[in-house]
Amino acid sequence: MENIVCKFGGTSMADGNVISRVKKIVEADAERRYVVVSAPGKRYGADVKITDLLYAAVNAAKDGDVATFEKNYSKISERFIGILKELNCSAEFTEEITADLAEIKNRIVSEKEEDYAASRGEFLAAKIMARLLAVPFVDAVEIIFFNADGTLCEKTYEAVYARLRNVKRAVIPGFYGRGADGRVKTFSRGGGDITGAVIAAGARASLYENWTDVSGFYACDPKIVSSPQRISSLSYAELRELSYMGASVLHSESVFPVRAAGIPIHILNTFRPEEKGTKIVAAHSEKTDGGVVTGIAGKKGFTVITLEKSLMNAEIGFAAKVLTAVAEEGIPLEHMPSGIDTLSVVLESSRLAGGVKERLIEKIKKETHTERVFLHENISLIATVGHGLRGCIGASARLFKALADEGISVITIDQGSSELNIIVGVEDRDCDRAIAAIYRAFFSATA
């Protein structure tokens, strides 16, 4: 018997009707053994996610704003009680969840711990899903552990295996686990995808299904290009590139646990379960899609700091001094294009607020003795990704001709040694047009 781990996102847990869909999906395949769920998401455009309400509630508790806390927590309670009614849950189970809601409220008020509060949407959603499926609820704090520095502890995988290996089917809440101090610790937002991948790796699954509200990955954002081509298959490496650059179907960090274990991921649509979705596989040799480019994705809000200095290429340690200055400010490096006498660092603009930008530039000038420093803000990075780019003659020419024909100026160019992607920097205002132009060049579609 195969062992499938399936994770359902917030839209798949939004209300009782959708949760009933999830039940049918799980029960339709006996190989779907371990179910990971997110907190209820939006039911409609103006709705508020449960996790956002929990963050608002705990922040109000920290501020001593009783009225705002009560307002937000009432919405949380009403939402869960409404789900129970829609699912026709028993009076006994409704009383149990009501008691949980009361206990959670008291703990948020008394302890004011953000991670604990934020995790309770998943906790309650998983309890409801487990009752609906009539299977065990396994709390994530029993099997997912974090180190003191916030990284995932390796003992997690054996704990998952030991706890689940003799359990035919179970439900586990996503997004959190147990910190080194014994308290609830969360992943970054969207971390339910990571939980699903961790459970898949620990349970030695044959497949990790990630159910959401879209039918897989598309070659670019459907908001930019009408009806773009769906990607039937892509590699882990391509997924990482596209997810990081804005393709938000799946949390980019969720790749690592399953990639290490060689477990494929299947992105599927809860609302259209009959559609094939997108398969994410370990190696390029497993890909089924043809063509040069797999997908195009863009991300706005970058700043390029460019240094110009004669004989820079002969100066030992020049780049190290620049990178040390960036690291001392606690800023992750995005890209570092360079020339003979120039070097640029591409950084997220949000990391440069509050005087950080000015301080960093002065530090770089002091350490490198460079006076010619240029700043270019409001830059978008656009990644054109695909294993087919490797060794493909003329691929770059097609890309840059497409941008030139649109009258779009390229600020930076970067290509990794793997030849998996070509990254260009353009003005934020040109981002969408650039993505559409590149898509047309490689997919011959009408934007």
C-alpha positions in Angstrom: 0.0 0.0 0.0 1.3 3.4 -1.0 1.7 6.2 1.6 0.4 9.6 0.5 0.6 12.7 2.7 -1.9 15.4 1.6 -1.9 19.0 2.8 -4.9 21.2 2.5 -4.5 25.0 2.5 -6.6 27.7 4.1 -9.1 28.0 1.2 -9.7 24.3 1.5 -10.6 24.8 5.2 -12.5 28.0 4.8 -16.0 26.7 5.7 -18.0 23.6 6.4 -18.9 23.0 2.7 -15.3 23.1 1.6 -14.2 20.9 4.5 -16.8 18.4 3.4 -15.1 18.4 -0.1 -11.8 17.7 1.7 -13.3 14.7 3.5 -14.5 13.2 0.1 -11.1 13.8 -1.4 -9.3 12.0 1.4 -11.7 9.1 1.6 -11.6 8.6 -2.2 -8.1 7.1 -1.9 -7.1 4.7 0.8 -3.5 5.6 0.2 -4.1 9.2 1.5 -3.1 8.3 5.0 -1.8 11.5 6.7 -3.6 14.8 6.3 -2.1 18.2 7.2 -4.4 21.2 7.4 -4.0 25.0 7.5 -6.2 27.4 9.5 -9.4 28.5 7.8 -8.7 31.1 5.1 -10.8 33.6 3.3 -14.3 32.6 2.2 -14.6 35.6 -0.1 -12.5 38.6 -1.2 -13.2 40.9 1.8 -13.0 38.1 4.4 -10.2 37.8 7.0 -8.1 34.7 7.5 -8.3 33.1 10.9 -4.5 33.4 11.4 -4.7 37.2 10.7 -7.5 37.5 13.3 -5.3 35.6 15.8 -2.3 37.9 15.2 -4.6 40.9 15.6 -6.0 39.5 18.9 -2.6 38.7 20.4 -1.3 42.1 19.4 -4.3 43.8 21.0 -3.7 41.7 24.2 -0.1 42.9 24.3 -1.2 46.5 23.9 -3.9 46.1 26.6 -6.6 47.0 24.1 -9.4 44.9 25.5 -12.1 46.1 23.1 -10.1 45.2 20.0 -9.1 41.9 21.5 -12.7 41.0 22.2 -13.8 42.1 18.8 -11.2 39.9 17.0 -11.6 36.9 19.3 -15.4 37.0 18.9 -14.9 36.7 15.1 -12.6 33.7 15.6 -15.1 32.0 17.9 -18.1 32.7 15.6 -16.2 31.4 12.6 -15.3 28.0 14.2 -18.8 27.6 15.7 -20.2 28.3 12.3 -18.1 25.6 10.7 -19.3 23.1 13.3 -22.9 24.0 12.5 -22.3 23.6 8.8 -20.8 20.2 9.4 -23.6 19.2 11.7 -21.2 18.2 14.4 -22.5 16.7 17.6 -23.4 18.7 20.6 -20.6 16.9 22.5 -17.9 17.8 20.0 -19.2 21.4 19.8 -18.8 21.7 23.5 -15.3 20.4 23.3 -14.3 23.0 20.7 -16.1 25.7 22.6 -14.0 24.7 25.7 -10.8 24.8 23.5 -11.8 28.3 22.3 -12.2 29.5 25.9 -8.9 28.0 27.0 -7.1 29.6 24.0 -8.6 32.9 24.8 -7.4 32.8 28.4 -3.9 31.8 27.4 -3.6 34.5 24.8 -4.6 37.1 27.4 -2.4 35.7 30.2 0.7 34.7 28.2 0.5 37.0 25.1 2.7 34.6 23.1 2.5 35.3 19.4 3.5 31.9 18.1 1.0 30.1 20.4 -1.8 32.4 19.4 -1.0 32.2 15.6 -1.0 28.4 15.7 -4.4 27.9 17.2 -6.2 28.2 13.9 -4.4 25.1 12.6 -4.9 23.3 16.0 -8.7 23.7 15.9 -9.0 23.0 12.2 -7.1 19.8 12.5 -9.2 18.7 15.5 -12.4 19.3 13.4 -11.0 17.5 10.4 -9.9 14.5 12.5 -13.4 14.2 14.0 -15.0 14.4 10.6 -12.8 11.6 9.2 -13.1 9.6 12.5 -9.3 9.3 12.7 -6.7 10.3 15.3 -5.6 13.9 15.8 -1.8 14.1 16.3 -0.7 17.5 17.6 2.3 18.9 15.8 4.1 19.6 19.1 4.4 15.9 19.7 6.4 15.3 16.5 7.9 18.5 15.1 10.8 20.1 16.9 12.8 23.2 16.5 16.4 24.0 17.6 17.2 27.0 19.7 18.1 29.0 16.6 14.7 28.3 15.1 15.8 25.7 12.5 14.1 22.4 12.3 15.6 19.7 14.5 16.6 16.5 12.8 15.0 14.4 15.4 11.7 15.5 14.0 11.8 12.9 11.2 12.3 10.0 13.4 9.6 11.3 15.8 7.2 11.5 12.9 8.0 8.0 11.7 7.7 6.5 15.2 4.4 8.2 15.9 2.7 7.5 12.6 4.1 4.2 11.3 1.4 2.1 13.0 -1.4 4.6 12.5 -3.6 3.9 9.4 -4.7 7.5 9.0 -4.3 10.7 11.0 -4.7 14.5 10.9 -1.9 16.8 11.8 -2.1 20.6 12.1 0.3 22.6 9.9 2.5 25.7 10.6 3.9 24.9 14.1 5.8 22.5 16.4 7.6 22.6 19.7 10.5 25.0 20.2 13.7 24.3 22.1 12.2 25.9 25.2 9.1 23.6 25.1 6.8 26.3 23.9 4.8 26.4 20.6 7.0 27.6 17.7 5.7 28.5 14.2 7.3 28.3 10.8 7.2 31.4 8.7 3.8 32.4 7.2 2.6 29.8 4.8 4.6 27.2 6.8 1.8 24.7 6.6 3.3 23.6 3.3 6.6 23.0 5.2 4.8 20.9 7.8 3.3 18.7 5.0 6.7 18.2 3.4 8.3 17.3 6.8 5.5 14.8 7.6 5.9 13.3 4.1 9.7 12.9 4.6 9.3 11.5 8.2 6.5 9.1 7.2 8.5 8.0 4.2 5.7 8.8 1.9 5.6 7.9 -1.8 3.9 11.2 -2.7 3.2 14.6 -1.1 -0.1 16.1 -2.4 -0.6 19.8 -1.8 -4.2 20.8 -2.3 -5.0 24.4 -2.9 -7.4 26.6 -4.9 -5.5 26.5 -8.2 -4.8 23.6 -10.6 -1.1 23.7 -10.3 1.6 26.0 -11.5 1.3 28.2 -14.6 4.0 29.4 -16.9 3.4 32.9 -15.5 0.9 34.8 -13.3 -2.6 34.5 -14.8 -3.2 38.1 -13.6 -0.6 39.2 -16.1 -1.2 36.9 -19.0 -4.7 35.6 -19.8 -4.9 31.8 -19.6 -1.2 31.0 -19.5 0.0 27.5 -20.2 -0.2 25.1 -17.2 3.0 23.4 -16.2 2.4 19.7 -16.0 5.8 18.9 -14.6 8.8 20.7 -13.2 11.9 19.9 -11.1 12.5 20.9 -7.5 15.2 23.3 -8.7 12.7 25.1 -11.1 10.1 25.2 -8.3 12.6 26.9 -6.0 13.4 29.6 -8.5 9.8 30.3 -9.4 8.5 30.2 -5.8 11.1 32.6 -4.6 10.5 35.0 -7.5 6.8 35.3 -6.7 5.0 32.1 -7.9 3.2 31.6 -4.6 1.4 28.3 -5.1 3.8 26.6 -2.7 6.1 27.8 0.1 9.6 27.8 -1.4 11.1 26.2 1.7 8.8 23.2 1.5 11.0 21.7 -1.2 13.9 20.8 1.0 12.4 17.9 3.1 10.9 16.1 0.2 13.8 16.7 -2.2 16.2 15.1 0.3 13.9 12.1 0.5 13.2 11.9 -3.2 9.5 12.3 -2.7 7.5 13.9 -5.6 5.0 16.7 -4.9 1.7 17.0 -6.7 -0.2 20.3 -6.7 -3.9 19.8 -7.0 -7.1 21.8 -6.8 -9.6 21.1 -4.0 -12.4 22.7 -6.0 -11.5 20.8 -9.2 -10.0 17.5 -8.1 -10.5 16.0 -11.5 -7.8 18.3 -13.0 -4.3 16.9 -13.4 -2.4 19.7 -11.6 1.4 20.0 -11.5 3.9 17.3 -10.6 7.2 18.4 -9.0 9.9 15.8 -9.5 13.4 15.2 -8.4 15.3 15.4 -11.6 15.1 17.0 -15.1 15.1 13.5 -16.6 11.6 12.9 -15.1 10.1 16.0 -16.7 7.4 15.6 -19.3 7.1 19.2 -20.5 9.0 20.1 -23.6 10.2 23.6 -24.6 13.0 25.8 -23.5 11.3 27.7 -20.7 9.3 26.2 -17.9 8.0 29.5 -16.4 8.5 33.2 -15.8 8.0 34.9 -12.4 8.8 38.4 -11.1 9.2 40.1 -7.8 9.1 43.8 -7.1 10.8 46.0 -4.5 14.6 45.7 -4.9 17.4 48.2 -4.6 20.7 47.9 -6.6 23.8 49.4 -5.1 26.6 49.6 -7.7 30.2 50.3 -6.9 32.7 51.5 -9.5 36.4 51.4 -8.9 39.4 51.2 -11.2 41.4 47.9 -11.1 38.8 46.4 -8.8 39.5 43.0 -10.4 43.1 43.1 -9.1 42.1 44.0 -5.6 42.1 40.9 -3.3 39.1 40.7 -1.0 37.1 43.6 -2.5 33.9 41.6 -2.8 34.4 40.1 0.7 34.5 43.6 2.2 31.2 44.5 0.5 29.5 41.3 1.5 30.8 41.7 5.1 29.2 45.1 5.3 25.9 43.7 4.0 26.0 40.8 6.4 26.8 43.1 9.4 23.5 45.0 8.7 21.7 41.6 8.7 20.6 41.9 5.1 20.4 38.8 2.9 22.1 39.1 -0.5 19.8 38.5 -3.5 22.2 38.8 -6.4 25.7 40.2 -7.2 26.3 41.1 -10.8 29.8 42.3 -11.6 32.1 43.6 -14.2 35.9 44.3 -14.4 35.6 47.6 -12.5 32.1 47.4 -11.2 30.2 45.3 -8.6 26.5 45.5 -7.7 24.6 44.1 -4.8 20.9 43.6 -5.2 19.0 43.8 -1.9 15.3 43.8 -0.9 14.3 47.5 -0.4 12.3 46.7 2.7 15.6 45.6 4.5 17.0 49.1 3.9 14.5 51.2 5.7 15.0 53.2 8.9 18.5 54.6 8.0 19.9 51.2 7.1 20.5 52.2 3.5 22.5 55.2 4.3 24.5 53.4 7.0 25.3 50.5 4.7 26.5 52.8 1.8 28.8 54.7 4.2 30.2 51.4 5.6 30.9 50.1 2.1 32.6 53.4 1.1 34.8 53.3 4.2 35.7 49.6 3.8 36.4 49.6 0.1 37.7 53.2 -0.3 35.2 53.6 -3.2 33.6 57.0 -3.7 31.7 56.1 -6.9 28.5 54.4 -5.5 25.3 54.5 -7.4 21.8 53.7 -6.2 18.9 52.3 -8.3 15.7 51.8 -6.4 12.2 50.4 -7.3 13.7 47.5 -9.3 11.9 44.3 -10.1 13.7 41.0 -10.7 12.2 38.7 -13.3 13.4 35.1 -13.6 13.0 33.1 -16.7 13.4 29.5 -15.6 13.9 26.2 -17.3 16.3 23.3 -17.7 15.8 23.8 -21.4 17.9 27.0 -21.2 21.0 25.0 -20.7 23.0 25.1 -23.9 20.1 26.6 -25.8 21.5 28.8 -28.5 19.6 32.0 -28.9 17.5 31.8 -25.8 19.0 35.0 -24.3 18.6 36.8 -27.7 14.8 35.9 -27.7 14.4 37.2 -24.2 16.2 40.5 -24.7 14.6 41.1 -28.1 11.2 40.7 -26.5 12.1 43.4 -23.9 13.6 45.7 -26.5 10.5 45.4 -28.7 8.4 46.5 -25.7 10.8 49.4 -25.0 11.8 48.1 -21.6 15.2 49.0 -20.3 17.2 46.3 -18.5 19.0 47.5 -15.4 20.8 44.3 -14.3 21.4 40.8 -15.8 22.4 37.7 -13.9 22.6 34.0 -14.9 23.7 31.2 -12.6 26.3 28.8 -13.6 23.7 26.0 -13.8 22.1 27.9 -16.7 18.7 27.1 -15.0 17.5 30.7 -15.2 18.1 34.2 -16.6 17.4 37.0 -14.2 16.9 40.6 -15.4 16.2 43.7 -13.3 13.8 46.2 -14.7 11.9 49.2 -13.3 9.0 48.2 -11.0 6.6 50.0 -13.4 7.8 47.7 -16.3 7.5 44.4 -14.3 4.2 43.1 -15.6 4.8 44.2 -19.2 8.2 42.5 -19.1 6.8 39.2 -17.9 4.1 39.3 -20.6 6.7 40.1 -23.3 9.0 37.2 -22.2 6.0 34.8 -22.0 5.0 35.7 -25.6 8.6 35.2 -26.8 8.8 31.6 -25.5 5.1 30.4 -25.5 3.7 32.3 -28.5 0.6 33.2 -26.5 -1.4 36.4 -26.6 -1.1 38.4 -23.4 
